[in-house]
Structures are given as C-alpha cells and as structure tokens.
Amino acid sequence: MSAAAQASATATTPSWLDLVRRKVEGLSYGQVYIVVHDHQVTQIECLEKTRIAPTRTSAVRDERGE
C-alpha cells in the first residue's frame, strides 16, 4: 500500500479500530474485548496471558498423583 493510500485509510479509520489493532498486535496469548453502548464503542479491555511451560519435576509429580 502506498503512503498516500495508507494515510487516506488511516484518516477514515475510527480511532477505536486503531487501538484494537495495536492491542491485538501486542498480544501473544490473550483476549481483546470491545464494549458497545448505544451503537458506539465505549470501552476496550485487554486480557493478556503468560504461558509458563511446566518443569520436568512437576510433570513427574502429576504422573505419581502428588
């Protein structure tokens, strides 16, 4: 997309849509909620999750039932 076309698209894009785009681009795992009241976007919520790989010792404990 050319710079002029991108500037034109940005000028017509609602600000809330740009904010949602930035929130989604910043997430590895999580959810973005858009809250609407009276046909208007009023709130954007972002829930980010951090995934931690289980260690080998906790996997062995789970197999033993501990």
N, C-alpha and C positions, 0 to 999 in steps of 0.2 A: 504494500500500500504506500502510495506516495505521501510525502509530508503534508501536502495540501489536502489530500483526501483524508488523512488521519486527523488533521486539525479540524476539518469540517465535521467528521464523525464525532470528535470529542465535543465540539460545540453543541451538537444536537443530542448527545448522550446525557441522560439525567445524572446529577451528581451522586445520587444513591447507587446507581448502577456501577459507577467507577469505584465507589467504596466497596461494594460487594466483590467486584473483580479483584481488588487489592487484598481483601480478606481471604478469598479463595486461593489466590496465588501464594499467600504466605503460609498456608497450611500444608502439613504433611499428612496428618490424620486429624479429623475433627468434623465439625458441622458449622454451617452458617445459616442462621435463621433470619428471615425477613418478616417483620411485623407490619401489618397493614391495618389502618383505621380509616374509614370513610374514603376508600379508594386511593389512599395516599400511603406511601411507605413512611412509617414513623419511627422505626427502630430496626437496627441490625445487631444481632447477637452472634458472637463467635465463640465456639467451644472448641478448644484445642486439646488434643490428647497426646500424651507422650507414651510411646510404647517402649517397654523395657523387656529385653529378652530374658527368659528365665535362666538362672545359673544351673550348672550341672548338678550341684548338690541339692537344689530344691526339686529338680526333676526326679532324682533318686528317692527323695523323701516321699514324693507323691506316689511313686510305684509301691513303696512299702506301706502306704496308708498312714503315714505320720502327719 
